[in-house]
Amino acid sequence: MMSCMLLLSMLIGTQAYAARLVVGGKNFTEQLILSSMTVQYLKAKGYQADLKNGLGSTLMRSAQESGQLDVVWEYTGTSLIVYNHVEEKLDAGAAYERVKELDEKINLIWLQPSALNNTYAFAMPQALADADNITTLEDLANKITQDQQQNPDKQHLLGLDYEFASRPDGLGPMQVLYGFQLSRSEVKQMDPGLVYTALRNEQLYAGLTYSSDGRIKGFNLKLLEDSKGYFAAYAATPVVRKSVLEQNPQLEEQLNQLSAAIDTEKMTEMNKRVDIDQESIDKVAAEFLQQQGLI
């Protein structure tokens, strides 16, 4: 009887840890790091894990819905706005609960969100921010308004990507909320990557960035606090197909442990190491897992 129970236990254990999981990732640095990290972590836990990254958002979503991907890192704001077309303004907690509820209907399960929030943000060259004592978007708006009143000829160049300049949840409503108004000549539309370069060279007063981009640290930029909560939360969260969780009962807890170790500051540093310091993605991901005691 004892030998039968031992054999059964071994078979169950073998089945659990022989699972082959396919991890997906998008086509930018942060997602490449997260997906590499997840594959390395799962392999250390005994799973067979394959990596399929470099995907666009909608392609990754479709691949997971069709069962081609098992585990991905998705952002709450992306699912809320892009996939589920929710226009209601929600705080971080409400956004997570809404996407969790909506995506469960198509058997995609949101696990515990990380403390990584890769949302839109505005940044300034650190020297300019320090000189004008600006730490928040409200400070920026007040400075622009004050200068317009005292020195109408002074311009404040803001760099934006082409989409944000004109979309309904972009620059226009943000100016209304924060109470400032830029002239057309003060808004410079450009490729997102050029915004960072122009900020580094102090060719812009402020520019649209992403809150965990490694170039913020690498180029010595000051990330401005969104003091009135204009931008939606983009909390990075493991999303797993329901059937995969059912077949691998330990997977949810394991991925939640990984998620709990990640935050915006740590991710920004990893992004910097790849984008600025030119370190390999796999190396940066592996060292993070080791430092956090996860492998």
Stockholm file with secondary structure:
# STOCKHOLM 1.0

chainA/1-295         MMSCMLLLSMLIGTQAYAARLVVGGKNFTEQLILSSMTVQYLKAKGYQADLKNGLGSTLMRSAQESGQLDVVWEYTGTSLIVYNHVEEKLDAGAAYERVKELDEKINLIWLQPSALNNTYAFAMPQALADADNITTLEDLANKITQDQQQNPDKQHLLGLDYEFASRPDGLGPMQVLYGFQLSRSEVKQMDPGLVYTALRNEQLYAGLTYSSDGRIKGFNLKLLEDSKGYFAAYAATPVVRKSVLEQNPQLEEQLNQLSAAIDTEKMTEMNKRVDIDQESIDKVAAEFLQQQGLI
#=GR chainA/1-295 SS CHHHHHHHHHHHHHHHHTCEEEEEEESSHHHHHHHHHHHHHHHHTTCEEEEEEEECHHHHHHHHHTTSCSEEEEEHHIIIIIISCCCSCCCHHHHHHHHHHHHHTTTEEECCCCBCBCCEEEEEEHHHHHHTTCCBHHHHHHHHHHHHHHCTTCCCCEEECHHHHHSTTSHHHHHHHHTCCCCGGGEEECCHHHHHHHHHTTCCSEEEEETTCHHHHHTTEEECBCTTCCSCCCBEEEEEEHHHHHHCTTHHHHHHHHHHTCBHHHHHHHHHHHHTSCCCHHHHHHHHHHHTTCC
#=GC SS_cons         CHHHHHHHHHHHHHHHHTCEEEEEEESSHHHHHHHHHHHHHHHHTTCEEEEEEEECHHHHHHHHHTTSCSEEEEEHHIIIIIISCCCSCCCHHHHHHHHHHHHHTTTEEECCCCBCBCCEEEEEEHHHHHHTTCCBHHHHHHHHHHHHHHCTTCCCCEEECHHHHHSTTSHHHHHHHHTCCCCGGGEEECCHHHHHHHHHTTCCSEEEEETTCHHHHHTTEEECBCTTCCSCCCBEEEEEEHHHHHHCTTHHHHHHHHHHTCBHHHHHHHHHHHHTSCCCHHHHHHHHHHHTTCC
//
